[in-house]
Amino acid sequence: MSHHIDKKTRKYSTNSLLIHGKFVTKKWDFSHHVVPPMSTSVTYRLDSIERAARGFNNFANPAVFGHRTPDPIYIYERLDEPVRGMLEDNLAFAEGGDCAITFASGMAAVSAACGIFLKSGHEIISHKTIYGCTYSLFTTWYPKYNINVRFTDMTNPENIRKFVNNKTKIVYFETPTNPTMDVIDIASVVKIVKDLNKTRRKEERIYTIVDNTFATPFCQRPLLMGVDLVLHSLTKNIGGFGTDVGGAVITRDEFESPLMLYRKDFGGQLASKTAWTIYVYGLPTLSMRVKRQQESAKKVVEFLRHQEVIEYVRYPGIEGTRDYEIAKRQMIDFDGEFAPGNMIAFKIAGKPDEAHKKAKKVMNYIAKNAYTLTLAVSLGQLRTLIDYPSAMTHATIPLKEQPSHGIIPGLIRLSVGSEEPKDIISDLSEALSIIK
Ligand SMILES: Cc1ncc(COP(=O)(O)O)c(C=O)c1O
């Protein structure tokens, strides 16, 4: 170590030298890296009180806070961090937004996107089918803060008008929805909310939030259609490999400060090591993975549609359906091609009890025997994952209430992975044969 240490620092003990090394070293110049460095530091050297004050002023003052300069003053990991910042720039670019703010999970992103607008007395209008934990956030926690959620069927966007009142603050939906694959007409929702906002004062404005996790920015970019905020679980196809949990909110400049302030004060920031993985492996391979999975999904859908034991298949790419007509307008990939994605829902035929029993049998058979299908929650990985929402991802919704939220007995969710489609179909075929 001594050759790194100049005369002035040599007077210190080995222990201190091992902690500090050289204060200034050219080894911290990463500008020649081809792959960006995995920088991870909880705290940042501030050089002078004057520079520290400039940095803190930015973070302490909500009015000026957050707008990133090309030469940011990094202070503390929870506030801002370079690798996370690089990922955020690329996520914003992918979604067509001004800025992205990442979080420790998709749920942290949901909480922040809603949290910056909500106060006691407000209401959210939500599509009736949403991810189970978002449902739980809306129905278990928000009522405690005197925030109520009105669920409606947004496949008819006009239904929004039935629930709107002067307390409404957020219109919230996923499209396609988890797990039913409802396709919601983004342009129509935006038009209705814009129309409603015309007669509301600024502080009564309603904001639209879309959870774009199922589609990914490769297949759909709601901000370009006028939505206010888009959010993602980065854990899914953006991360892509099933190794890291994360979330992001992507939006216009005006919401960057409140979102960064929210993250600073509520916590839940994305770890820089995780940001690095998603930045280096996940996002750059998103297109190629989703393209491949989508091609396979189309083949799997064709197979499923011809099975007598299956009552129906929901996939935005099925021609002649209402979903298809809407999806054709809004699910468009980076190259301008129709992109219905890799997620599928299908229902085992039969009355509720019978459908449930058969689905359970198929799922248990898959869990024990299928090589390319894995019974597991989550989605958007190299591996094909299969989920029984009623008992798994959407078990947070009381069984009796599940049908009114679209979670019906026999409904199965499939996230098509990157395996050979013929292998996926062969495993599905074998599993379905046991209920024929
Ligand atoms: C549509 C959707 N939104 C949000 C989430 C929450 O994401 P996370 O598990 O990263 O918190 C999920 C997770 O399954 C999801 O499917």
The ligand as an SDF file (V2000), in Angstrom:
LIG
                    3D

 16 16  0  0  0  0  0  0  0  0999 V2000
  -48.8070   -4.7970  -12.1070 C   0  0  0  0  0  0  0  0  0  0  0  0
  -47.9180   -4.7790  -10.8940 C   0  0  0  0  0  0  0  0  0  0  0  0
  -47.6940   -3.6280  -10.2680 N   0  0  0  0  0  0  0  0  0  0  0  0
  -46.9190   -3.5610   -9.1660 C   0  0  0  0  0  0  0  0  0  0  0  0
  -46.3290   -4.6950   -8.6340 C   0  0  0  0  0  0  0  0  0  0  0  0
  -45.4960   -4.5820   -7.3940 C   0  0  0  0  0  0  0  0  0  0  0  0
  -44.1450   -4.7140   -7.7060 O   0  0  0  0  0  0  0  0  0  0  0  0
  -43.0320   -5.1890   -6.6470 P   0  0  0  0  0  0  0  0  0  0  0  0
  -43.2650   -6.6330   -6.3800 O   0  0  0  0  0  0  0  0  0  0  0  0
  -41.7390   -4.8920   -7.3640 O   0  0  0  0  0  0  0  0  0  0  0  0
  -43.1980   -4.3610   -5.4330 O   0  0  0  0  0  0  0  0  0  0  0  0
  -46.5450   -5.9190   -9.2570 C   0  0  0  0  0  0  0  0  0  0  0  0
  -45.9490   -7.1540   -8.7050 C   0  0  0  0  0  0  0  0  0  0  0  0
  -46.3040   -8.2490   -9.0630 O   0  0  0  0  0  0  0  0  0  0  0  0
  -47.3660   -5.9670  -10.4260 C   0  0  0  0  0  0  0  0  0  0  0  0
  -47.6090   -7.1210  -11.0610 O   0  0  0  0  0  0  0  0  0  0  0  0
  1  2  1  0
  2  3  1  0
  2 15  2  0
  3  4  2  0
  4  5  1  0
  5  6  1  0
  5 12  2  0
  6  7  1  0
  7  8  1  0
  8  9  2  0
  8 10  1  0
  8 11  1  0
 12 13  1  0
 12 15  1  0
 13 14  2  0
 15 16  1  0
M  END
$$$$
